[in-house]
Amino acid sequence: MTSDLLTAAEHQAMRATVDLYHHLARIVGDGQARHSDMDEVVRHIHALQWMILAQAAGRAYPDQYRLLGGDATTGVPATAPDPDSLVGAVAAYRTRVGI
């Protein structure tokens, strides 16, 4: 299994969502509402994870999906990021898959 579909920053963000879940699980009490409160926590964590994972789709299909912070019409980030950015990841991905 390859992990090159996400950038290092995206992998780090995914790990952060797991850490956040564990921190929130320690905050949520053990009372009657714990189960429903933890369900809500999970929904929010999953929403963040889907945002991060959607970056791979934005790079794979830039004409259909945009990257976070990108131009709604091109998918390219609106500001010029540093060389180790999503734009560089898009270029590397396109080269790798021949598009």
C-alpha positions as CSV (number, residue, x, y, z in Angstrom):
1,M,0.0,0.0,0.0
2,T,1.4,3.4,-1.0
3,S,1.0,6.6,1.0
4,D,2.1,9.0,-1.6
5,L,-1.4,10.2,-2.4
6,L,-1.2,12.6,0.6
7,T,1.5,15.1,1.4
8,A,3.5,14.9,4.6
9,A,1.4,17.8,6.0
10,E,-1.8,15.9,5.2
11,H,-0.6,12.8,6.9
12,Q,0.3,14.9,9.9
13,A,-3.1,16.5,9.9
14,M,-4.7,13.0,9.8
15,R,-2.6,12.0,12.8
16,A,-3.7,15.2,14.6
17,T,-7.4,14.3,14.1
18,V,-6.7,11.0,15.9
19,D,-5.0,12.8,18.7
20,L,-7.9,15.3,18.9
21,Y,-10.4,12.4,19.2
22,H,-8.4,10.9,22.1
23,H,-8.2,14.2,23.9
24,L,-12.0,14.8,23.4
25,A,-12.8,11.3,24.6
26,R,-11.0,12.1,27.9
27,I,-13.0,15.3,28.2
28,V,-16.4,13.7,27.7
29,G,-17.8,12.5,31.0
30,D,-19.0,9.0,31.8
31,G,-22.6,10.0,32.3
32,Q,-25.8,8.9,30.5
33,A,-25.1,11.2,27.5
34,R,-21.5,9.9,26.9
35,H,-22.6,7.6,24.0
36,S,-24.5,10.3,22.1
37,D,-21.8,12.9,22.8
38,M,-19.1,10.6,21.5
39,D,-21.2,9.9,18.4
40,E,-21.1,13.7,17.8
41,V,-17.4,13.9,18.4
42,V,-16.9,11.1,15.8
43,R,-19.0,12.9,13.2
44,H,-16.9,16.1,13.5
45,I,-13.6,14.2,13.4
46,H,-14.8,12.3,10.3
47,A,-15.7,15.6,8.7
48,L,-12.2,16.9,9.2
49,Q,-10.7,13.7,8.0
50,W,-12.8,13.8,4.8
51,M,-11.6,17.3,4.2
52,I,-8.0,16.2,4.4
53,L,-8.5,13.1,2.3
54,A,-10.4,15.1,-0.4
55,Q,-7.0,16.7,-1.2
56,A,-6.0,13.5,-3.1
57,A,-9.2,13.8,-5.2
58,G,-8.4,17.5,-5.9
59,R,-5.0,16.5,-7.2
60,A,-6.2,13.5,-9.1
61,Y,-9.1,15.4,-10.8
62,P,-8.2,19.1,-10.7
63,D,-10.9,19.9,-13.3
64,Q,-13.6,18.3,-11.1
65,Y,-12.6,18.9,-7.5
66,R,-10.7,21.8,-5.9
67,L,-8.0,21.7,-3.3
68,L,-8.6,23.4,0.0
69,G,-7.8,27.0,-0.4
70,G,-7.9,26.7,-4.2
71,D,-9.6,28.6,-6.9
72,A,-13.1,27.2,-7.4
73,T,-12.6,27.2,-11.2
74,T,-9.1,25.7,-11.4
75,G,-8.5,23.9,-8.2
76,V,-5.1,25.6,-7.9
77,P,-4.4,27.4,-4.6
78,A,-5.1,31.1,-4.9
79,T,-1.8,32.2,-3.5
80,A,1.6,31.0,-4.6
81,P,2.7,28.5,-1.9
82,D,6.2,27.3,-1.1
83,P,7.8,24.6,-3.3
84,D,6.9,21.8,-0.9
85,S,3.2,22.6,-1.3
86,L,0.1,21.1,-2.8
87,V,1.0,22.6,-6.2
88,G,4.2,20.7,-6.2
89,A,2.3,17.6,-5.1
90,V,-0.1,18.0,-8.0
91,A,2.7,18.3,-10.5
92,A,4.5,15.3,-9.0
93,Y,1.2,13.3,-9.1
94,R,0.5,14.2,-12.7
95,T,4.0,13.2,-13.8
96,R,3.7,9.9,-11.9
97,V,0.4,8.9,-13.5
98,G,1.1,10.5,-16.9
99,I,-1.6,13.2,-17.0
